[in-house]
Amino acid sequence: MQLATDRLLLRFFAPDDAPAVQRLAAAYEIAENTLLIPHPYPEGAAAAWIASHPRSPNNHVFAITLHDGGDVAGAIGLEAQPERGRGEIGYWIGVPYWNRGYVTEAARAVIGWAFESLGLHRVFAYHFTRNPASGRVLQKIGMTHEGSLRQHEKKWDQFLDVEVYGILHSEWR
């Protein structure tokens, strides 16, 4: 399974991607802004994470890779709940790839695929309030801010507020 955009190829992770993921996910800035990435990032964690990806019809984790060399720049996932007509996206992008529009491009492709190929009715996402750049991505892809959840997630023994965004199939494009 692959999704292509003008500058990116989204594909399933391969074991050979582990060194790039290990290097990128080890950055404090990545762990700080994601729920499940630890810091420090343990040696071998990338290989274990890649090996843990289920190949199910409902859980899709894609490597964000660049067309001009195939380097892994980050990850984007969609956890689909087709019986409920919805899916949740989540993503991270390595610090060297920040501020280039890659996540926006990848998220737009995944949402289009979720609506057009999977037939979902709604796609939603959360981000930590302290990470407004993620909110800007969600706004750029047409999602609507639906609310704030106070102290909804716990990261490093601290309860964090999150912002909720969503888009309906009828609002897409």
Secondary structure, DSSP 8 states (H G I E B T S, - for coil): -EEE-SSEEEEE--GGGHHHHHHHHTSHHHHHT-SS--SS--TTHHHHHHHT----SSEEEEEEEETTT--EEEEEEEEEEGGGTEEEEEEEE-GGGTTSSHHHHHHHHHHHHHHHTS--SEEEEEEETT-HHHHHHHHHTT-EEEEEEEEEEEETTEEEEEEEEEEEGGG--
